[in-house]
Amino acid sequence: MRGFLGRLIPDDAIRTGLRWKLSAAIALVGALVAVALSLVVHNAARVSMLDNSRDLADERIRVAERMYESGRTQTFGVKVDDPAIPQDLLEKVAQGRRATYVSEGAHGVPDIWAAVPLKDGRVLSLHTRFTDRSADVMKDLDQALIIGSIAVVLGGSALGVLIGGQLSRRLRKAATAANRVARGDTDVRVREEIGGVVRDETDDLARAVDAMAGALQQRLDAERRVTADIAHELRTPVTGLLTAAELLPPGRPTELVLDRAKAMRTLVEDVLEVARLDGASERAELMDLLLGDFVTRRVAAKDPDIEVRVVHESEVTTDPRRLERVLFNLLANAARHGRPPVEVSVEGRVIRVRDHGPGFPEELLVDGPQRFRTGRTDRSGIGHGLGLTIAAGQARVLGARLTFRNVRPAGTPEHLPAEGAVAVLWLPEHAPTATGSFPMLPKPKSGD
């Protein structure tokens, strides 16, 4: 799954948080709305002020007309037959109507015109500019609109960060819980991990993940039970087959039958052990021991030709039988798939087993040991791929961590084979009580 997702998502893809995406979206929408409203308000205010100015000019030109006809002195700066009257306004006046007109003046300030035809055929006109007070009002209005737009954008961004942050936290909790489920923690429920009072789509996702995890767990449990039942049922006929083969007369055919019968019995026992480990029913029997001395003696009994180097001795509390099982499986894997010399080192609570073969297959380094998978052609051969699976399972019972890597000098091209494989067992600092282990009582000394 991880490799599949890696192929879908490019390595150089830009990863951004949900809170920032949501904040940017709200800020963008807020900015667009603020700009649109600002333009509408600005234009509406400008048109309203221009209408008021035109109405004022119309009132003044009517007063000026009455004063002109009565022979009184003109006010408001009206003129008769002003040559600067706009042509459009003259055309309206020529039709015998009083009219007002707005033209664009210098520096973008509107010019307000009003004109009325006189009885003697002349034209009385009034020319004023947009008042300074109106211009100041428009300037203050524009400034207020700009400040308001900025406040809307900032407020929208803050709201987006707040809402997106809450949603992002819930999704991160869901992702963390899902990863724990993927690592085998079957007791985790995503819905309980995210918590919260408000129900949203995140809860639907959590319930779906929990349902999927439950269904997968049930299927895995069923497969493990079937595997364990089959292996258990095979033990009796395989044992009978091996006993019958031992009664055959000596010869090459008998040796072949015995060899295959023993291999089948080993396979059945390994499958049963894997089933028990997968079922999490195994418990460690703890004892205190000196790790370096223990490993040295066990390796010497297994293969005296393997060198054991104790860098730093350490006393540990662990299950010696399971630790021996892990150690022997690692040695068997190195002898079967690697090349000599095989080296074992102990440093504190860490055990390293190294061979000088072609290295572990890439699938094992990425996904870990898989049952019935023996790796690449150059590391395949005898075996069923259960040795490292059992070693990893026993390490979990011990509360230890088993890692794998290849020895490759810095700068070596990837297409060249590795110079060896290294399996590292990290024993815990404290006794693995989390696995349900229990201490073994030491044997009483004679005379006690």
C-alpha positions as CSV (number, residue, x, y, z in Angstrom):
1,M,0.0,0.0,0.0
2,R,2.8,2.4,0.9
3,G,4.6,1.8,-2.3
4,F,1.4,2.2,-4.3
5,L,0.7,5.5,-2.7
6,G,4.3,6.5,-3.4
7,R,3.8,5.9,-7.1
8,L,0.6,7.9,-7.2
9,I,2.0,10.9,-5.3
10,P,5.2,12.5,-6.8
11,D,8.1,13.0,-4.4
12,D,8.3,16.7,-5.3
13,A,4.5,17.3,-4.5
14,I,3.9,20.3,-2.4
15,R,2.3,19.4,0.9
16,T,0.1,22.0,2.5
17,G,-2.0,21.9,5.6
18,L,-5.8,21.8,5.5
19,R,-6.0,24.8,7.8
20,W,-4.0,27.0,5.4
21,K,-5.9,25.8,2.4
22,L,-9.2,26.6,4.2
23,S,-7.8,29.9,5.4
24,A,-6.7,30.9,1.9
25,A,-10.1,29.9,0.4
26,I,-12.0,32.0,3.0
27,A,-9.6,34.9,2.6
28,L,-10.0,34.8,-1.2
29,V,-13.8,34.7,-1.0
30,G,-13.8,37.4,1.6
31,A,-11.5,39.6,-0.5
32,L,-13.7,39.1,-3.6
33,V,-16.9,39.9,-1.6
34,A,-15.2,43.0,0.0
35,V,-14.0,44.3,-3.3
36,A,-17.4,43.8,-5.0
37,L,-19.3,45.5,-2.1
38,S,-16.7,48.3,-2.0
39,L,-17.2,49.0,-5.7
40,V,-21.0,48.9,-5.3
41,V,-21.0,51.2,-2.2
42,H,-18.5,53.6,-3.8
43,N,-20.5,53.9,-7.0
44,A,-23.8,54.2,-5.2
45,A,-22.4,57.0,-2.9
46,R,-20.9,58.8,-5.9
47,V,-24.1,58.6,-7.9
48,S,-26.1,59.8,-4.9
49,M,-23.8,62.8,-4.3
50,L,-23.9,63.7,-8.0
51,D,-27.7,63.6,-8.0
52,N,-27.7,65.9,-5.0
53,S,-25.4,68.3,-6.8
54,R,-27.5,68.2,-9.9
55,D,-30.6,68.9,-7.9
56,L,-28.9,71.8,-6.1
57,A,-27.7,73.2,-9.5
58,D,-31.3,72.9,-10.9
59,E,-32.7,74.8,-7.9
60,R,-30.1,77.5,-8.3
61,I,-30.7,77.9,-12.1
62,R,-34.5,78.3,-11.5
63,V,-33.8,81.0,-8.9
64,A,-31.4,82.7,-11.3
65,E,-34.0,82.5,-14.1
66,R,-36.6,84.3,-12.0
67,M,-34.0,86.9,-10.9
68,Y,-32.9,87.5,-14.5
69,E,-36.5,88.0,-15.7
70,S,-37.2,90.4,-12.9
71,G,-34.1,92.4,-13.7
72,R,-32.3,91.8,-10.5
73,T,-28.6,91.1,-10.0
74,Q,-27.5,87.6,-10.8
75,T,-26.1,85.3,-8.2
76,F,-24.5,81.9,-8.0
77,G,-22.1,82.9,-10.8
78,V,-24.6,82.3,-13.6
79,K,-23.7,83.3,-17.2
80,V,-25.6,84.1,-20.3
81,D,-24.6,82.4,-23.5
82,D,-21.5,80.9,-21.9
83,P,-19.4,79.5,-24.8
84,A,-18.1,76.7,-22.6
85,I,-21.5,75.0,-22.3
86,P,-21.2,71.3,-23.3
87,Q,-22.8,70.6,-26.7
88,D,-25.1,67.9,-25.3
89,L,-26.5,70.3,-22.8
90,L,-27.1,72.9,-25.5
91,E,-29.1,70.4,-27.5
92,K,-31.4,69.8,-24.6
93,V,-31.8,73.5,-24.0
94,A,-32.5,74.0,-27.7
95,Q,-35.6,71.9,-27.2
96,G,-36.9,74.5,-24.8
97,R,-36.2,72.5,-21.6
98,R,-34.3,73.2,-18.4
99,A,-31.6,70.6,-18.0
100,T,-28.5,69.5,-15.9
101,Y,-25.4,67.8,-17.1
102,V,-22.3,66.2,-15.5
103,S,-19.0,66.2,-17.4
104,E,-15.6,64.9,-16.4
105,G,-13.4,67.8,-15.3
106,A,-9.7,68.3,-14.5
107,H,-8.1,65.7,-12.2
108,G,-11.1,63.5,-12.4
109,V,-13.4,66.0,-10.5
110,P,-16.9,66.1,-12.0
111,D,-18.3,69.4,-13.5
112,I,-21.9,70.1,-12.7
113,W,-23.8,72.1,-15.4
114,A,-27.4,73.5,-15.4
115,A,-29.0,75.6,-18.1
116,V,-32.4,77.0,-19.0
117,P,-33.6,78.8,-22.2
118,L,-34.7,82.5,-21.7
119,K,-37.6,84.2,-23.4
120,D,-35.3,86.3,-25.5
121,G,-33.7,83.2,-27.0
122,R,-30.6,83.4,-24.9
123,V,-29.3,80.6,-22.6
124,L,-28.7,81.1,-18.9
125,S,-26.2,78.6,-17.5
126,L,-24.6,77.7,-14.2
127,H,-21.3,75.9,-13.9
128,T,-20.1,74.4,-10.5
129,R,-17.6,71.7,-9.5
130,F,-17.9,68.8,-7.2
131,T,-17.6,70.4,-3.8
132,D,-14.5,69.8,-1.7
133,R,-16.7,68.6,1.1
134,S,-18.2,65.9,-1.2
135,A,-14.7,65.0,-2.4
136,D,-13.6,64.6,1.2
137,V,-16.6,62.5,2.0
138,M,-15.8,60.2,-0.9
139,K,-12.2,60.0,0.1
140,D,-13.2,59.1,3.7
141,L,-15.7,56.6,2.4
142,D,-13.0,54.9,0.2
143,Q,-10.6,54.8,3.1
144,A,-13.2,53.2,5.3
145,L,-14.0,50.6,2.6
146,I,-10.3,49.7,2.2
147,I,-9.9,49.3,6.0
148,G,-13.1,47.2,6.1
149,S,-12.0,45.0,3.3
150,I,-8.6,44.4,4.9
151,A,-10.4,43.6,8.2
152,V,-12.7,41.1,6.4
153,V,-9.8,39.4,4.8
154,L,-7.9,39.1,8.0
155,G,-10.9,38.0,10.0
156,G,-11.7,35.4,7.3
157,S,-8.1,34.1,7.4
158,A,-8.2,33.9,11.2
159,L,-11.6,32.1,11.0
160,G,-10.2,29.7,8.4
161,V,-7.1,28.9,10.5
162,L,-9.4,28.3,13.5
163,I,-11.9,26.0,11.7
164,G,-9.2,24.4,9.6
165,G,-7.0,23.8,12.7
166,Q,-9.8,21.9,14.5
167,L,-10.5,19.8,11.4
168,S,-6.8,19.3,10.8
169,R,-6.3,18.1,14.4
170,R,-9.1,15.6,14.1
171,L,-7.8,14.3,10.8
172,R,-4.2,14.0,12.2
173,K,-5.6,12.1,15.2
174,A,-7.5,9.8,12.8
175,A,-4.4,9.3,10.7
176,T,-2.3,8.5,13.8
177,A,-4.9,6.0,15.0
178,A,-5.1,4.4,11.6
179,N,-1.4,4.0,11.5
180,R,-1.5,2.3,14.9
181,V,-4.1,-0.1,13.5
182,A,-1.9,-0.7,10.4
183,R,1.0,-1.6,12.7
184,G,-1.2,-4.3,14.4
185,D,-2.7,-2.5,17.4
186,T,-6.1,-4.0,17.0
187,D,-7.5,-2.4,20.2
188,V,-7.4,1.1,18.7
189,R,-10.6,2.7,17.5
190,V,-10.3,5.8,15.4
191,R,-13.7,7.2,16.4
192,E,-12.6,7.1,20.1
193,E,-9.3,8.7,19.3
194,I,-10.6,11.8,17.5
195,G,-13.2,12.5,20.2
196,G,-15.1,15.8,20.1
197,V,-18.7,16.8,20.6
198,V,-19.5,18.1,17.1
199,R,-20.2,15.4,14.6
200,D,-19.0,15.9,11.0
201,E,-17.6,14.0,8.1
202,T,-14.5,13.1,10.1
203,D,-16.7,10.9,12.3
204,D,-18.1,9.1,9.2
205,L,-14.5,8.5,8.0
206,A,-13.5,7.2,11.5
207,R,-16.4,4.8,11.6
208,A,-15.6,3.6,8.1
209,V,-12.0,3.0,9.1
210,D,-13.0,1.2,12.3
211,A,-15.5,-1.0,10.4
212,M,-12.8,-1.8,7.8
213,A,-10.2,-2.6,10.5
214,G,-12.7,-4.8,12.3
215,A,-13.6,-6.7,9.2
216,L,-9.9,-7.2,8.3
217,Q,-9.2,-8.4,11.8
218,Q,-12.0,-10.9,11.7
219,R,-10.7,-12.2,8.4
220,L,-7.2,-12.4,9.7
221,D,-8.3,-14.2,12.8
222,A,-10.3,-16.7,10.7
223,E,-7.3,-17.3,8.4
224,R,-5.0,-17.8,11.4
225,R,-7.5,-20.3,12.9
226,V,-7.7,-22.2,9.6
227,T,-3.9,-22.2,9.3
228,A,-3.4,-23.4,12.9
229,D,-6.1,-26.1,12.5
230,I,-4.6,-27.4,9.3
231,A,-1.1,-27.5,10.8
232,H,-2.4,-29.2,13.9
233,E,-4.3,-31.8,12.0
234,L,-1.2,-32.5,9.9
235,R,1.0,-33.2,12.9
236,T,-0.3,-36.7,13.5
237,P,-0.1,-38.0,9.9
238,V,3.4,-36.4,9.4
239,T,4.6,-37.9,12.6
240,G,3.3,-41.3,11.5
241,L,4.9,-40.8,8.1
242,L,8.2,-40.0,9.7
243,T,8.0,-43.1,12.0
244,A,7.1,-45.3,9.0
245,A,10.0,-43.9,7.0
246,E,12.4,-44.8,9.8
247,L,11.4,-48.4,9.5
248,L,12.3,-48.7,5.9
249,P,15.5,-50.6,5.0
250,P,18.6,-48.5,4.7
251,G,19.3,-47.0,1.3
252,R,19.2,-43.9,-0.8
253,P,15.3,-43.9,-1.3
254,T,14.9,-44.2,2.5
255,E,17.2,-41.2,3.1
256,L,15.2,-39.2,0.6
257,V,11.8,-40.1,2.2
258,L,13.2,-39.3,5.7
259,D,14.6,-36.0,4.5
260,R,11.3,-34.9,3.0
261,A,9.4,-36.2,6.0
262,K,11.6,-34.2,8.4
263,A,11.3,-31.1,6.3
264,M,7.5,-31.5,6.3
265,R,7.5,-31.9,10.1
266,T,9.6,-28.8,10.5
267,L,7.3,-26.9,8.2
268,V,4.2,-28.0,10.2
269,E,5.9,-27.0,13.5
270,D,6.9,-23.6,12.1
271,V,3.4,-22.9,10.8
272,L,1.9,-23.8,14.2
273,E,4.5,-21.4,15.9
274,V,3.6,-18.6,13.5
275,A,-0.1,-19.1,14.2
276,R,0.5,-18.9,18.0
277,L,2.6,-15.8,17.6
278,D,0.0,-14.2,15.3
279,G,-2.7,-14.9,17.9
280,A,-0.8,-13.0,20.6
281,S,-1.3,-15.8,23.0
282,E,2.4,-16.4,23.7
283,R,3.9,-15.2,27.0
284,A,7.6,-14.8,27.9
285,E,9.1,-16.6,30.9
286,L,11.6,-14.1,32.2
287,M,15.0,-14.7,33.7
288,D,18.0,-12.5,34.4
289,L,21.1,-13.4,32.4
290,L,24.4,-12.0,31.1
291,L,23.6,-11.4,27.4
292,G,27.2,-11.6,26.1
293,D,27.9,-14.9,27.9
294,F,24.5,-16.3,26.9
295,V,25.0,-15.5,23.2
296,T,28.6,-16.8,23.2
297,R,27.6,-20.2,24.7
298,R,24.6,-20.6,22.5
299,V,26.4,-19.8,19.3
300,A,29.4,-22.0,20.2
301,A,27.0,-24.9,20.7
302,K,25.3,-24.2,17.4
303,D,28.4,-23.5,15.2
304,P,31.9,-23.2,16.8
305,D,33.2,-21.6,13.6
306,I,31.1,-18.5,14.0
307,E,32.9,-15.6,15.7
308,V,31.2,-13.9,18.7
309,R,32.5,-10.5,19.8
310,V,31.2,-9.0,23.1
311,V,31.9,-5.3,23.0
312,H,30.0,-4.6,26.2
313,E,28.5,-7.1,28.6
314,S,25.0,-6.3,30.0
315,E,22.6,-8.1,32.3
316,V,19.1,-8.4,30.8
317,T,15.8,-9.8,31.9
318,T,14.3,-11.9,29.1
319,D,13.1,-15.3,28.0
320,P,16.2,-17.4,27.2
321,R,14.3,-20.0,25.2
322,R,12.7,-17.4,22.9
323,L,16.0,-15.4,22.7
324,E,17.8,-18.5,21.6
325,R,15.0,-19.2,19.0
326,V,15.5,-15.7,17.5
327,L,19.3,-16.1,17.5
328,F,19.3,-19.5,15.9
329,N,16.8,-18.4,13.2
330,L,19.0,-15.4,12.3
331,L,22.1,-17.6,12.2
332,A,20.2,-20.2,10.0
333,N,19.1,-17.4,7.6
334,A,22.6,-16.1,7.4
335,A,24.1,-19.5,6.7
336,R,21.4,-20.4,4.2
337,H,21.1,-17.2,2.2
338,G,24.3,-15.4,2.9
339,R,28.0,-16.2,2.6
340,P,30.6,-16.8,5.3
341,P,32.0,-15.5,7.4
342,V,29.0,-15.0,9.7
343,E,29.7,-12.6,12.6
344,V,27.8,-12.1,15.8
345,S,28.4,-9.1,18.1
346,V,26.9,-8.1,21.4
347,E,27.0,-4.5,22.6
348,G,25.0,-3.8,25.7
349,R,21.4,-4.9,24.9
350,V,22.0,-5.1,21.1
351,I,22.8,-8.3,19.2
352,R,24.0,-8.1,15.6
353,V,24.2,-11.0,13.1
354,R,26.0,-10.2,9.9
355,D,26.8,-12.3,6.8
356,H,28.8,-11.3,3.7
357,G,26.3,-12.4,1.1
358,P,24.2,-10.4,-1.4
359,G,22.1,-8.7,1.3
360,F,18.4,-8.8,2.2
361,P,15.8,-8.4,-0.7
362,E,14.3,-5.0,-1.0
363,E,10.8,-6.3,-0.2
364,L,12.0,-7.5,3.2
365,L,13.6,-4.2,4.0
366,V,10.4,-2.3,3.1
367,D,7.7,-4.6,4.4
368,G,9.5,-6.8,6.9
369,P,9.6,-10.6,7.0
370,Q,6.7,-12.2,5.2
371,R,5.7,-15.9,5.6
372,F,6.4,-18.2,2.6
373,R,8.5,-15.4,0.9
374,T,12.1,-16.3,0.5
375,G,13.2,-13.2,-1.3
376,R,15.2,-12.8,-4.4
377,T,16.6,-15.6,-6.5
378,D,20.1,-15.1,-5.1
379,R,18.7,-15.5,-1.5
380,S,16.2,-18.2,-2.3
381,G,16.6,-21.9,-2.1
382,I,16.0,-24.1,0.9
383,G,13.4,-22.8,3.3
384,H,9.8,-21.5,3.4
385,G,10.4,-17.9,4.4
386,L,9.2,-18.6,8.0
387,G,12.5,-18.3,9.8
388,L,12.6,-14.5,9.9
389,T,8.8,-14.3,10.5
390,I,9.2,-16.5,13.6
391,A,12.2,-14.4,14.7
392,A,10.2,-11.2,14.4
393,G,7.3,-12.7,16.2
394,Q,9.4,-14.0,19.1
395,A,11.1,-10.6,19.3
396,R,7.7,-9.0,19.8
397,V,6.9,-11.4,22.6
398,L,10.2,-10.3,24.2
399,G,9.3,-6.7,23.8
400,A,12.3,-6.4,21.5
401,R,12.8,-4.8,18.1
402,L,14.2,-6.7,15.2
403,T,15.6,-4.6,12.2
404,F,17.2,-5.5,8.9
405,R,19.6,-3.6,6.7
406,N,22.2,-4.2,4.0
407,V,25.9,-3.3,4.2
408,R,26.6,-0.9,1.4
409,P,29.6,1.5,1.6
410,A,28.8,5.2,1.0
411,G,28.7,6.1,-2.6
412,T,28.1,2.6,-3.9
413,P,25.6,2.6,-6.8
414,E,22.2,1.0,-6.1
415,H,22.5,-1.5,-9.0
416,L,25.6,-3.1,-7.4
417,P,25.0,-5.9,-4.9
418,A,25.3,-5.3,-1.2
419,E,28.4,-6.5,0.7
420,G,26.3,-8.3,3.4
421,A,23.2,-8.4,5.4
422,V,22.8,-7.3,9.1
423,A,20.0,-8.3,11.4
424,V,19.9,-6.3,14.7
425,L,18.0,-7.4,17.8
426,W,17.3,-4.5,20.3
427,L,16.3,-5.9,23.7
428,P,14.2,-3.6,25.9
429,E,15.7,-1.9,28.9
430,H,12.9,-3.2,31.1
431,A,11.2,-6.5,31.3
432,P,8.5,-6.9,28.6
433,T,5.5,-6.9,31.0
434,A,3.3,-5.3,28.3
435,T,3.4,-8.6,26.4
436,G,1.9,-10.5,29.4
437,S,5.3,-12.0,30.4
438,F,5.9,-13.4,33.8
439,P,9.1,-14.1,35.7
440,M,10.5,-17.6,36.2
441,L,11.3,-18.4,39.8
442,P,14.9,-19.6,40.2
443,K,15.4,-23.2,41.3
444,P,16.0,-23.5,45.1
445,K,19.6,-24.3,46.1
446,S,20.3,-27.5,47.8
447,G,19.9,-27.2,51.5
448,D,17.4,-24.4,51.3
